[in-house]
Amino acid sequence: MADLCAPVRSVCAALLAAGFLTAGLLMAPTASAARAPAPGSASLSDVQVTRSGVSAILTALTAGGAKIDPASVKATIAGAAAPVAVQPIARERRVVILLIDTSGSMGVAGIRTVVRAGNAFLAAVPRDVFVGVVAISTTPRVAAAPTQNRAVARAAIGGLKSRGETSLYDGLATALTQLGTSGDRSLVLLSDGGDTRSRRTLAQAVAALSASGARAQVVDYKTSESQRPVLAILAKAGRGSVSAAGSSAAVSDAFVAAAFTTAAQAFGSQARIVATAPPSAGGTRSVVVLAKAGGKTFRASTVVNLAARSQPKPSASPTPSTGPAAGLRAPPTVSSKGPLGMGWLLFVALSAVFLGLGALVIVLLAPSFVSHHRRRVESIEGYVSDGASPEDERSAVSALSASLIGLGEKVMDTRPSTPRTQLLLERADLPLRVGEWAVLRAVAVLVGVAGGVFLMRGGAISTFIGGCLGGLVGVVLPVLFLKFASSRRAGKFETQLPDILTLVASSLSTGFSLLQALDAVARDADEPSAKEFSRALAETRIGAELSESLDHLADRMDSKNLRWTSMAINIQRQVGGNLAETLRNTAGTLREREALGRHVKALAAEGKLSAYILIGLPVGLFLYMLIANRSYIELLWTTLIGIGMSVAGVISLVFGVFWMNKVVKVEV
């Protein structure tokens, strides 16, 4: 039995030994990894190649800010041991930027977490460290330039709001400009890693961070848009690490506050080291530094070019300041303000818009303040007076206004469209001469340019495009308004004409002459018929033929119906007949045509309404987005693809306007 048990025991022992050996092999890497320092737990910043070797600031990311043991610091250059001298860090200029994601994905709860973590950071960071705050949203914003005044930094953190999209890479570039180019420079980034609005790419951001020499400590704020690989790439480029929890605890106040506190305490685990390189060493070499802090070993490495040796940079102690650190570029500030606390450009633009709208309102409302008697007098004075009336002379404008109007008259005299413009002004019953209209158009262009610059203010390209579009609106809009006002008044005249002819026919039937009947129309009819027939009678009374006056009235109001009426009157006067009956028949025909026209308009109303909506929807949506989410819509004129889409959209819109106008316009 013993003989049988011996082989069994041998086999079991062998199997047990193999199991332990396998377990040892599997556990060995894990144990080794656990003993090895965490990636990025120590870093070298402000690396300078001097005549004697390499100078750098060693930072160990330790809990509690444990001091680095100077006796434990060892360095190797190109694999060879190098003598190391450790210097105190108190006189170094140190700057840190809190780069905070404030996009809409953070939410109100996220901002509360940021405020608590930021206050914890400010409480733990040494007093000599300059602290700045950059908010990442649709557009990066410097909430606070680097300062030693903790109250300023705390107020900037407390004023952060969650809104907009995320421009992480652009925010990183903004933060790097605030850090400067010398001393210990570091970033503490709180983000989920998502980027939706940056003009820069991840590769450009990584290259800029690597070239800057700044240290980056990243806190992963887990959201539905988290991009942890992006954060890991940024941390590696900044020789830092990512603080991340394995679950939703990453969004808790305690976790974020602890990560920020650890980043702040890292400033207490810093030392300036100077490693002496062998005289024969040259070219690109690796530098490895080992040190102990709080009983834990840390390792940091970098690559330097020993061939580019120079004198070490002097280390100056920063003076306490409440503003940006020396050498840092502060955010631009407005040096002067206009009235009401707004910028001068904004004030001038709003003033121009207000004055232009005021002038337009005055022009539109001016006819309503003229009495009926005064209108009749003016209609006669226009034909019997060669110059301005005494009242006009008493109310003459200033010399500057007169000069501007005179210049406008000269400009309009040389234009072939001046007679057409004068006719439209008369048809619309606007109390303006062509020179005054030219001045108003110039004002409209200036107002359009100012309004376009104000609405699309931003970069040089946005301002230029806004000015061009505003100027185009200023050129086109007055012409459209004049045509609309003249066509509306002419349409109202056409609608009143059948009733006018019936009134004339009734007057003729009672024994009135044609002139007396027209005078009754001038006295009793509604506008615009009363004023226009008053002008026709005034022409007749100063020597013109009645038929010529009616023809002039038909041309002035662009009335085909009145031309036919004038033709009927001329035929009746030449061949005789009952003029009253002729006018009644003409009025009946016009009423039937008017009824048919209204019927056609009713049938085409749905198509016209659809056309108006389809034409106005892109314009209205553009103006709304310009106010609600400007950064989203400005891609249409700040990117090549956007410009192409804008041009194609405008061409399609213009083509659609003409097409739909032809479809819904029916001649009767």
C-alpha positions as CSV (number, residue, x, y, z in Angstrom):
1,M,0.0,0.0,0.0
2,A,2.9,2.2,0.8
3,D,4.4,1.5,-2.6
4,L,1.2,2.7,-4.2
5,C,1.0,5.9,-2.1
6,A,4.5,7.0,-2.8
7,P,3.9,7.6,-6.6
8,V,0.6,9.3,-5.8
9,R,2.3,11.6,-3.3
10,S,5.1,12.4,-5.8
11,V,2.5,13.3,-8.5
12,C,0.5,15.5,-6.1
13,A,3.7,17.2,-5.0
14,A,4.7,17.8,-8.6
15,L,1.3,19.2,-9.4
16,L,1.2,21.4,-6.4
17,A,4.7,22.7,-7.2
18,A,3.6,23.4,-10.8
19,G,0.5,25.3,-9.5
20,F,2.6,27.5,-7.1
21,L,5.1,28.1,-9.9
22,T,2.3,29.1,-12.3
23,A,0.7,31.3,-9.7
24,G,4.0,32.9,-9.0
25,L,4.6,33.7,-12.7
26,L,1.1,35.1,-13.0
27,M,1.3,37.2,-9.8
28,A,4.9,38.4,-10.4
29,P,4.1,41.1,-13.0
30,T,1.2,42.4,-10.9
31,A,3.2,42.6,-7.8
32,S,6.0,44.3,-9.8
33,A,3.5,46.7,-11.3
34,A,2.2,47.5,-7.8
35,R,5.6,48.4,-6.5
36,A,6.5,50.5,-9.6
37,P,5.8,54.2,-9.4
38,A,2.6,55.2,-11.1
39,P,3.1,56.7,-14.6
40,G,3.5,60.4,-14.4
41,S,3.6,60.4,-10.6
42,A,6.8,62.6,-10.9
43,S,7.8,65.0,-13.6
44,L,10.5,67.5,-14.6
45,S,9.5,71.0,-15.7
46,D,11.3,74.2,-16.6
47,V,14.2,72.1,-18.0
48,Q,17.3,74.1,-18.9
49,V,20.5,72.9,-20.5
50,T,23.4,74.8,-18.9
51,R,27.1,74.7,-19.4
52,S,27.6,72.2,-16.6
53,G,24.6,70.0,-17.2
54,V,20.8,70.0,-16.8
55,S,18.7,72.1,-14.4
56,A,15.0,71.3,-13.8
57,I,12.2,71.4,-11.3
58,L,11.3,68.0,-9.9
59,T,7.7,67.6,-8.9
60,A,6.4,64.5,-7.1
61,L,2.6,63.9,-6.9
62,T,2.3,62.9,-3.3
63,A,-0.6,62.9,-0.8
64,G,-0.2,65.5,1.8
65,G,2.6,67.3,-0.1
66,A,5.5,65.4,1.5
67,K,8.9,67.0,1.0
68,I,11.5,65.5,-1.3
69,D,14.4,64.0,0.5
70,P,17.5,65.8,-1.0
71,A,19.8,62.9,0.0
72,S,17.6,60.5,-2.0
73,V,17.9,62.4,-5.3
74,K,19.9,60.6,-7.9
75,A,20.3,61.3,-11.6
76,T,21.6,59.6,-14.7
77,I,22.4,61.2,-18.0
78,A,22.6,58.9,-21.0
79,G,22.7,56.0,-18.6
80,A,25.7,57.3,-16.6
81,A,25.4,58.5,-13.1
82,A,25.6,62.3,-12.7
83,P,26.3,64.4,-9.6
84,V,23.1,66.1,-8.4
85,A,22.7,69.3,-6.4
86,V,19.3,70.1,-4.8
87,Q,18.2,73.7,-4.4
88,P,15.2,75.1,-2.5
89,I,12.1,75.9,-4.6
90,A,11.0,79.0,-2.6
91,R,12.5,81.5,-5.0
92,E,11.1,80.0,-8.2
93,R,8.3,81.6,-10.1
94,R,5.4,79.1,-10.2
95,V,2.2,79.5,-12.1
96,V,-0.8,77.1,-12.3
97,I,-3.9,77.4,-14.5
98,L,-7.2,75.8,-13.5
99,L,-8.6,74.7,-16.9
100,I,-12.3,74.0,-16.2
101,D,-14.9,72.5,-18.6
102,T,-18.0,74.7,-18.2
103,S,-20.0,73.3,-21.2
104,G,-23.6,72.3,-21.0
105,S,-22.7,68.7,-20.2
106,M,-21.4,69.7,-16.8
107,G,-24.8,70.9,-15.6
108,V,-25.6,72.8,-12.4
109,A,-24.4,70.0,-10.2
110,G,-21.1,69.8,-12.0
111,I,-20.5,73.5,-11.5
112,R,-21.2,73.2,-7.8
113,T,-18.6,70.4,-7.7
114,V,-16.1,72.6,-9.5
115,V,-16.6,75.5,-7.1
116,R,-16.0,73.2,-4.1
117,A,-13.0,71.6,-5.7
118,G,-11.6,75.0,-6.7
119,N,-11.9,76.4,-3.2
120,A,-10.2,73.3,-1.8
121,F,-7.4,73.8,-4.3
122,L,-6.9,77.5,-3.4
123,A,-6.8,76.5,0.3
124,A,-4.1,73.9,-0.2
125,V,-1.8,75.6,-2.8
126,P,1.1,77.6,-1.4
127,R,0.6,81.4,-1.2
128,D,3.5,82.2,-3.5
129,V,2.0,80.3,-6.5
130,F,0.2,82.3,-9.1
131,V,-3.3,80.8,-9.9
132,G,-5.4,81.6,-13.0
133,V,-8.7,80.3,-14.2
134,V,-9.7,79.5,-17.8
135,A,-13.3,78.4,-18.6
136,I,-13.9,76.0,-21.5
137,S,-17.2,76.5,-23.3
138,T,-18.2,77.4,-26.8
139,T,-15.4,80.0,-26.7
140,P,-12.6,79.7,-24.2
141,R,-12.7,82.5,-21.6
142,V,-10.0,83.8,-19.2
143,A,-12.1,84.1,-16.0
144,A,-9.0,85.2,-14.0
145,A,-5.5,85.9,-15.1
146,P,-2.7,84.4,-13.0
147,T,-2.7,86.1,-9.6
148,Q,-1.6,85.6,-6.0
149,N,-4.9,87.2,-4.8
150,R,-6.9,84.2,-3.7
151,A,-10.1,86.2,-3.4
152,V,-9.9,87.1,-7.1
153,A,-9.4,83.5,-8.1
154,R,-12.2,82.3,-5.8
155,A,-14.6,84.9,-7.2
156,A,-13.7,83.8,-10.8
157,I,-14.4,80.2,-9.9
158,G,-17.7,81.1,-8.2
159,G,-18.9,83.0,-11.3
160,L,-18.6,80.0,-13.7
161,K,-21.7,79.0,-15.5
162,S,-22.6,75.8,-17.4
163,R,-23.6,76.6,-21.0
164,G,-22.6,76.2,-24.6
165,E,-20.5,73.5,-26.2
166,T,-16.9,72.3,-25.6
167,S,-13.7,73.8,-27.1
168,L,-11.2,71.8,-25.1
169,Y,-8.3,72.1,-27.5
170,D,-8.8,75.9,-28.0
171,G,-9.1,76.3,-24.2
172,L,-5.8,74.4,-23.8
173,A,-4.1,76.9,-26.1
174,T,-5.6,79.8,-24.2
175,A,-4.3,78.4,-20.9
176,L,-0.8,78.0,-22.4
177,T,-0.7,81.6,-23.3
178,Q,-1.5,82.6,-19.7
179,L,1.3,80.4,-18.3
180,G,4.2,82.4,-19.9
181,T,7.5,80.9,-20.9
182,S,9.6,80.6,-17.8
183,G,9.5,79.1,-14.3
184,D,7.4,76.2,-13.1
185,R,4.2,76.1,-15.2
186,S,1.4,73.6,-14.7
187,L,-2.2,73.0,-15.7
188,V,-5.0,71.3,-13.7
189,L,-7.6,70.2,-16.2
190,L,-11.1,69.2,-15.3
191,S,-13.0,67.8,-18.3
192,D,-14.7,64.7,-19.7
193,G,-12.4,64.8,-22.7
194,G,-15.1,65.7,-25.3
195,D,-14.5,68.4,-27.8
196,T,-17.2,69.7,-30.1
197,R,-16.2,73.3,-31.1
198,S,-12.4,73.7,-31.3
199,R,-10.8,75.0,-34.4
200,R,-7.6,73.1,-33.4
201,T,-7.2,69.4,-33.5
202,L,-6.0,66.9,-30.8
203,A,-2.7,66.6,-32.5
204,Q,-2.1,70.4,-32.5
205,A,-3.1,70.6,-28.8
206,V,-0.7,67.7,-27.9
207,A,2.1,69.3,-29.9
208,A,1.6,72.7,-28.2
209,L,1.4,71.2,-24.7
210,S,4.6,69.1,-25.3
211,A,6.5,72.0,-26.7
212,S,5.5,74.3,-23.9
213,G,7.2,72.2,-21.2
214,A,4.2,72.7,-18.9
215,R,3.0,70.0,-16.5
216,A,-0.6,68.8,-16.8
217,Q,-2.6,67.1,-14.1
218,V,-6.0,65.8,-15.5
219,V,-9.1,65.1,-13.5
220,D,-11.6,62.9,-15.4
221,Y,-15.2,64.2,-14.9
222,K,-17.3,61.3,-16.1
223,T,-20.3,62.2,-18.3
224,S,-22.2,60.7,-21.1
225,E,-19.6,62.3,-23.5
226,S,-16.5,61.1,-21.6
227,Q,-13.4,60.6,-23.7
228,R,-10.8,59.1,-21.3
229,P,-8.3,58.2,-24.0
230,V,-8.1,61.8,-25.0
231,L,-7.4,62.8,-21.4
232,A,-4.7,60.2,-21.1
233,I,-3.0,61.5,-24.3
234,L,-3.1,65.1,-22.9
235,A,-1.8,63.9,-19.5
236,K,1.1,62.1,-21.2
237,A,2.0,65.1,-23.3
238,G,2.1,67.2,-20.1
239,R,4.1,64.6,-18.2
240,G,1.2,64.2,-15.7
241,S,-1.4,61.7,-14.8
242,V,-5.2,61.2,-15.0
243,S,-7.2,61.1,-11.8
244,A,-10.1,58.9,-12.5
245,A,-12.5,56.6,-10.6
246,G,-13.6,53.4,-12.0
247,S,-17.3,54.1,-11.5
248,S,-19.7,57.0,-11.2
249,A,-17.8,58.1,-8.1
250,A,-15.7,60.2,-10.5
251,V,-18.5,62.8,-10.5
252,S,-18.7,63.1,-6.7
253,D,-17.7,66.2,-4.8
254,A,-15.3,64.3,-2.6
255,F,-13.4,62.6,-5.5
256,V,-12.9,65.9,-7.5
257,A,-12.0,67.9,-4.4
258,A,-9.4,65.2,-3.4
259,A,-7.9,65.3,-6.9
260,F,-7.7,69.1,-6.8
261,T,-6.2,69.0,-3.3
262,T,-3.6,66.5,-4.4
263,A,-2.7,68.6,-7.4
264,A,-2.3,71.6,-5.1
265,Q,-0.2,69.7,-2.5
266,A,2.2,68.7,-5.3
267,F,3.6,72.2,-5.1
268,G,5.0,71.3,-1.7
269,S,6.8,68.3,-3.2
270,Q,9.0,70.2,-5.5
271,A,12.8,70.9,-5.7
272,R,15.2,72.4,-8.1
273,I,17.8,69.9,-9.2
274,V,21.0,70.5,-11.1
275,A,22.6,67.5,-12.6
276,T,26.2,67.8,-13.9
277,A,26.8,66.1,-17.3
278,P,30.1,64.6,-18.4
279,P,32.1,67.1,-20.5
280,S,32.3,64.7,-23.4
281,A,28.5,64.1,-23.4
282,G,26.6,65.8,-26.2
283,G,23.7,65.4,-28.6
284,T,20.3,64.3,-27.5
285,R,20.4,62.3,-24.3
286,S,17.9,61.0,-21.8
287,V,17.8,62.3,-18.2
288,V,16.4,60.1,-15.4
289,V,15.9,61.3,-11.9
290,L,15.0,59.1,-8.9
291,A,13.9,60.6,-5.5
292,K,12.0,59.7,-2.4
293,A,9.2,61.7,-0.7
294,G,7.0,60.4,2.1
295,G,8.8,57.1,2.0
296,K,7.9,56.4,-1.6
297,T,10.2,56.3,-4.6
298,F,9.5,58.5,-7.6
299,R,11.0,58.4,-11.1
300,A,10.9,61.2,-13.7
301,S,12.6,61.4,-17.0
302,T,13.0,63.7,-20.0
303,V,15.1,64.1,-23.1
304,V,17.5,67.1,-23.6
305,N,19.9,68.3,-26.3
306,L,23.2,68.7,-24.5
307,A,24.7,70.3,-27.6
308,A,22.5,73.4,-27.0
309,R,24.2,74.4,-23.7
310,S,23.9,78.0,-22.4
311,Q,24.1,80.0,-19.2
312,P,21.4,79.1,-16.7
313,K,18.5,81.4,-16.4
314,P,18.6,83.6,-13.3
315,S,16.0,82.6,-10.8
316,A,14.1,85.6,-9.5
317,S,11.6,85.7,-6.6
318,P,8.2,86.9,-7.7
319,T,6.9,89.9,-5.8
320,P,3.4,89.5,-4.3
321,S,0.8,90.8,-6.7
322,T,-2.9,90.8,-7.3
323,G,-2.5,90.9,-11.1
324,P,-0.9,88.6,-13.7
325,A,2.5,87.2,-13.0
326,A,5.5,88.8,-14.7
327,G,6.0,87.6,-18.2
328,L,2.4,86.5,-18.5
329,R,0.1,88.0,-21.0
330,A,-3.0,89.3,-19.3
331,P,-6.4,89.1,-21.1
332,P,-7.3,92.1,-23.2
333,T,-9.3,94.7,-21.3
334,V,-11.4,97.6,-22.6
335,S,-9.5,100.8,-22.0
336,S,-12.3,103.1,-22.5
337,K,-16.1,103.0,-22.3
338,G,-18.7,104.9,-24.1
339,P,-21.9,106.2,-22.5
340,L,-24.0,103.9,-20.4
341,G,-20.9,101.7,-19.7
342,M,-20.8,100.2,-23.2
343,G,-17.9,100.1,-25.7
344,W,-17.6,103.0,-28.1
345,L,-18.1,100.7,-31.2
346,L,-21.3,99.3,-29.7
347,F,-22.5,102.7,-28.7
348,V,-21.9,104.2,-32.2
349,A,-23.5,101.2,-33.9
350,L,-26.6,101.4,-31.7
351,S,-26.8,105.1,-32.2
352,A,-26.7,104.8,-36.0
353,V,-29.4,102.1,-35.9
354,F,-31.6,104.3,-33.6
355,L,-31.2,107.4,-35.8
356,G,-31.9,105.4,-39.0
357,L,-35.0,103.9,-37.6
358,G,-36.1,107.3,-36.2
359,A,-35.7,108.8,-39.7
360,L,-37.6,106.0,-41.2
361,V,-40.5,106.4,-38.7
362,I,-40.6,110.2,-39.3
363,V,-40.8,109.6,-43.1
364,L,-43.6,107.1,-42.7
365,L,-45.6,109.1,-40.3
366,A,-45.1,112.6,-41.8
367,P,-48.1,112.4,-44.2
368,S,-50.5,111.5,-41.4
369,F,-49.7,114.9,-39.6
370,V,-50.8,117.0,-42.7
371,S,-54.4,118.1,-42.7
372,H,-56.7,117.5,-45.6
373,H,-56.9,121.2,-46.4
374,R,-53.1,121.5,-46.5
375,R,-52.8,118.5,-48.9
376,R,-55.1,120.2,-51.4
377,V,-53.2,123.4,-51.1
378,E,-49.9,121.6,-51.6
379,S,-51.2,119.8,-54.7
380,I,-52.0,123.2,-56.3
381,E,-48.8,124.9,-55.1
382,G,-46.8,122.2,-56.8
383,Y,-48.1,123.5,-60.2
384,V,-48.5,127.2,-59.6
385,S,-45.3,127.9,-57.7
386,D,-41.8,127.8,-59.2
387,G,-39.9,128.0,-55.9
388,A,-40.3,127.0,-52.3
389,S,-43.2,128.4,-50.3
390,P,-42.6,131.0,-47.6
391,E,-43.4,128.3,-45.0
392,D,-40.8,126.0,-46.5
393,E,-38.3,128.9,-46.3
394,R,-39.1,129.6,-42.7
395,S,-38.7,125.9,-41.8
396,A,-35.5,125.5,-43.9
397,V,-33.0,122.9,-42.6
398,S,-29.5,123.7,-41.4
399,A,-26.7,124.5,-43.8
400,L,-25.2,121.1,-43.4
401,S,-28.5,119.4,-44.2
402,A,-29.0,121.7,-47.2
403,S,-25.5,120.8,-48.4
404,L,-26.2,117.1,-48.1
405,I,-29.5,117.4,-49.9
406,G,-27.8,119.5,-52.6
407,L,-25.1,116.8,-53.0
408,G,-27.9,114.2,-53.3
409,E,-29.6,116.2,-56.0
410,K,-26.4,116.4,-58.0
411,V,-25.8,112.7,-57.7
412,M,-29.4,111.9,-58.7
413,D,-29.3,114.3,-61.7
414,T,-26.7,112.1,-63.3
415,R,-28.6,108.9,-62.8
416,P,-30.9,107.6,-65.6
417,S,-33.2,106.1,-62.9
418,T,-34.0,109.5,-61.4
419,P,-37.3,110.0,-63.2
420,R,-38.4,106.5,-62.2
421,T,-37.5,107.3,-58.6
422,Q,-39.4,110.6,-58.7
423,L,-42.5,108.8,-60.0
424,L,-42.3,106.1,-57.3
425,L,-42.0,108.8,-54.6
426,E,-45.1,110.6,-56.0
427,R,-47.0,107.3,-56.2
428,A,-46.1,106.4,-52.6
429,D,-47.0,110.0,-51.6
430,L,-43.7,110.4,-49.7
431,P,-42.9,114.1,-49.0
432,L,-39.4,113.8,-50.4
433,R,-37.4,115.1,-53.2
434,V,-35.0,112.9,-55.1
435,G,-32.0,114.5,-53.3
436,E,-33.6,113.8,-49.9
437,W,-34.2,110.3,-50.9
438,A,-30.6,109.9,-51.9
439,V,-29.5,111.1,-48.5
440,L,-31.8,108.7,-46.8
441,R,-30.4,105.8,-48.8
442,A,-26.9,106.8,-47.8
443,V,-28.0,106.9,-44.2
444,A,-29.6,103.5,-44.7
445,V,-26.3,102.1,-46.0
446,L,-24.5,103.5,-42.9
447,V,-27.1,102.1,-40.6
448,G,-26.9,98.7,-42.4
449,V,-23.1,98.6,-42.1
450,A,-23.2,99.5,-38.4
451,G,-26.0,97.0,-37.7
452,G,-24.1,94.2,-39.6
453,V,-20.9,94.9,-37.7
454,F,-22.8,94.9,-34.4
455,L,-24.6,91.6,-35.1
456,M,-21.6,89.8,-36.5
457,R,-18.9,91.4,-34.4
458,G,-16.0,89.2,-33.6
459,G,-12.9,88.6,-35.7
460,A,-11.8,90.6,-38.7
461,I,-13.5,88.3,-41.2
462,S,-16.8,88.3,-39.3
463,T,-16.7,92.1,-39.0
464,F,-16.0,92.5,-42.7
465,I,-18.7,90.1,-43.8
466,G,-21.1,91.7,-41.4
467,G,-20.3,95.1,-42.8
468,C,-20.8,93.9,-46.4
469,L,-24.1,92.2,-45.6
470,G,-25.3,95.2,-43.7
471,G,-24.3,97.5,-46.5
472,L,-26.2,95.3,-49.0
473,V,-29.3,95.4,-46.9
474,G,-29.0,99.2,-46.6
475,V,-28.8,99.4,-50.4
476,V,-31.7,97.0,-51.2
477,L,-34.1,97.6,-48.4
478,P,-35.0,101.2,-49.2
479,V,-35.7,100.3,-52.8
480,L,-37.9,97.4,-51.7
481,F,-39.7,99.7,-49.2
482,L,-40.4,102.4,-51.9
483,K,-41.7,99.8,-54.4
484,F,-43.9,98.3,-51.7
485,A,-45.3,101.6,-50.5
486,S,-46.0,102.8,-54.1
487,S,-47.6,99.5,-55.2
488,R,-49.8,99.4,-52.0
489,R,-51.1,102.9,-52.6
490,A,-51.6,102.3,-56.3
491,G,-53.5,99.1,-55.4
492,K,-55.7,101.0,-53.0
493,F,-56.4,103.6,-55.8
494,E,-57.4,100.8,-58.2
495,T,-59.8,99.4,-55.6
496,Q,-61.5,102.8,-55.1
497,L,-61.8,103.5,-58.9
498,P,-65.1,101.7,-59.5
499,D,-66.8,103.7,-56.7
500,I,-65.2,106.9,-58.0
501,L,-66.6,106.3,-61.5
502,T,-70.0,105.5,-60.0
503,L,-69.9,108.8,-58.1
504,V,-69.0,110.7,-61.2
505,A,-71.8,109.0,-63.2
506,S,-74.3,109.9,-60.5
507,S,-73.1,113.5,-60.4
508,L,-73.4,113.7,-64.2
509,S,-76.9,112.3,-64.1
510,T,-78.0,115.1,-61.7
511,G,-76.8,117.8,-64.2
512,F,-73.2,118.4,-63.0
513,S,-70.5,118.9,-65.6
514,L,-67.5,116.5,-65.7
515,L,-65.2,119.0,-63.9
516,Q,-67.8,119.6,-61.2
517,A,-68.2,115.8,-60.8
518,L,-64.5,115.4,-60.4
519,D,-64.4,118.3,-57.9
520,A,-67.0,116.4,-55.9
521,V,-64.7,113.4,-55.9
522,A,-61.8,115.5,-54.7
523,R,-63.9,116.7,-51.8
524,D,-65.7,113.6,-50.7
525,A,-63.7,110.6,-51.8
526,D,-61.2,108.7,-49.6
527,E,-57.5,108.9,-49.9
528,P,-55.6,108.4,-52.2
529,S,-58.3,109.2,-54.7
530,A,-59.1,112.6,-53.3
531,K,-55.6,113.9,-53.5
532,E,-54.8,112.4,-56.9
533,F,-58.0,113.9,-58.5
534,S,-57.3,117.2,-56.8
535,R,-53.9,117.2,-58.6
536,A,-55.6,116.4,-61.8
537,L,-58.1,119.3,-61.4
538,A,-55.2,121.6,-60.5
539,E,-53.5,120.7,-63.7
540,T,-56.7,121.4,-65.6
541,R,-57.3,124.7,-63.9
542,I,-53.8,126.0,-64.9
543,G,-54.4,125.3,-68.6
544,A,-54.0,121.5,-69.2
545,E,-56.6,119.5,-71.1
546,L,-58.7,117.2,-68.9
547,S,-57.7,114.2,-70.9
548,E,-54.0,115.0,-70.5
549,S,-54.5,115.5,-66.7
550,L,-56.3,112.1,-66.5
551,D,-53.5,110.5,-68.5
552,H,-50.9,112.0,-66.2
553,L,-52.9,110.6,-63.2
554,A,-53.0,107.2,-64.8
555,D,-49.3,107.2,-65.4
556,R,-48.5,108.5,-61.9
557,M,-50.6,105.7,-60.3
558,D,-49.8,103.1,-63.0
559,S,-53.5,102.5,-63.4
560,K,-54.6,100.5,-66.5
561,N,-58.3,100.9,-65.5
562,L,-58.0,104.7,-65.4
563,R,-56.3,104.7,-68.9
564,W,-59.3,102.8,-70.3
565,T,-61.6,105.3,-68.5
566,S,-59.8,108.2,-70.0
567,M,-60.0,106.6,-73.4
568,A,-63.8,106.1,-72.9
569,I,-64.2,109.8,-72.0
570,N,-62.2,110.9,-75.0
571,I,-64.3,108.8,-77.3
572,Q,-67.5,110.0,-75.8
573,R,-66.4,113.7,-76.1
574,Q,-65.5,113.1,-79.8
575,V,-68.5,111.1,-80.9
576,G,-71.1,112.0,-78.3
577,G,-73.3,109.8,-76.2
578,N,-74.4,109.3,-72.6
579,L,-71.2,109.7,-70.6
580,A,-72.9,108.7,-67.3
581,E,-74.0,105.4,-68.8
582,T,-70.6,104.8,-70.2
583,L,-68.9,105.4,-66.8
584,R,-71.5,103.1,-65.1
585,N,-70.7,100.3,-67.6
586,T,-67.0,100.9,-67.1
587,A,-67.4,100.8,-63.3
588,G,-69.4,97.5,-63.6
589,T,-66.7,96.0,-65.8
590,L,-64.0,97.0,-63.3
591,R,-66.0,95.6,-60.4
592,E,-66.2,92.3,-62.1
593,R,-62.5,92.2,-62.9
594,E,-61.8,93.2,-59.3
595,A,-64.0,90.4,-58.0
596,L,-62.3,87.9,-60.3
597,G,-58.9,89.2,-59.1
598,R,-59.9,88.8,-55.4
599,H,-61.1,85.3,-56.2
600,V,-57.8,84.4,-57.8
601,K,-55.9,85.9,-54.8
602,A,-58.0,83.7,-52.5
603,L,-57.2,80.6,-54.5
604,A,-53.5,81.5,-54.6
605,A,-53.3,82.6,-50.9
606,E,-52.2,79.2,-49.7
607,G,-49.3,79.1,-52.2
608,K,-48.3,82.7,-51.4
609,L,-48.3,82.0,-47.7
610,S,-46.2,78.9,-48.2
611,A,-43.8,81.0,-50.3
612,Y,-43.5,83.7,-47.6
613,I,-42.8,81.1,-44.9
614,L,-40.2,79.2,-47.0
615,I,-38.5,82.5,-47.9
616,G,-38.6,84.0,-44.4
617,L,-37.8,80.8,-42.5
618,P,-34.0,80.7,-43.3
619,V,-33.6,84.4,-42.7
620,G,-35.5,84.3,-39.4
621,L,-33.7,81.2,-38.2
622,F,-30.4,82.8,-39.1
623,L,-31.2,85.9,-37.0
624,Y,-32.4,83.8,-34.1
625,M,-29.3,81.6,-34.1
626,L,-27.2,84.7,-34.3
627,I,-28.5,85.8,-31.0
628,A,-29.2,82.4,-29.3
629,N,-26.1,80.4,-30.4
630,R,-23.7,82.7,-32.2
631,S,-20.7,80.4,-32.1
632,Y,-22.7,77.7,-33.8
633,I,-24.0,79.8,-36.7
634,E,-20.7,81.7,-37.2
635,L,-19.2,78.5,-38.8
636,L,-21.1,79.6,-41.9
637,W,-18.6,82.5,-42.5
638,T,-15.5,81.4,-40.6
639,T,-14.9,78.1,-42.3
640,L,-14.4,77.3,-46.0
641,I,-17.1,74.7,-46.0
642,G,-19.5,77.1,-44.3
643,I,-18.8,79.8,-46.8
644,G,-19.5,77.4,-49.6
645,M,-22.8,76.3,-48.0
646,S,-23.8,80.0,-47.4
647,V,-23.2,80.9,-51.1
648,A,-25.1,77.8,-52.3
649,G,-27.9,78.6,-49.9
650,V,-28.2,82.2,-51.0
651,I,-28.2,81.2,-54.7
652,S,-30.9,78.6,-54.0
653,L,-32.9,81.1,-52.0
654,V,-32.8,83.7,-54.8
655,F,-33.7,81.1,-57.4
656,G,-36.6,79.9,-55.2
657,V,-37.9,83.4,-54.7
658,F,-38.1,84.0,-58.4
659,W,-39.6,80.6,-59.1
660,M,-42.3,80.8,-56.5
661,N,-43.1,84.4,-57.5
662,K,-43.8,83.1,-61.0
663,V,-45.9,80.2,-59.7
664,V,-48.2,82.2,-57.4
665,K,-48.5,85.3,-59.6
666,V,-51.6,85.1,-61.7
667,E,-52.5,87.9,-64.2
668,V,-56.2,88.8,-64.5
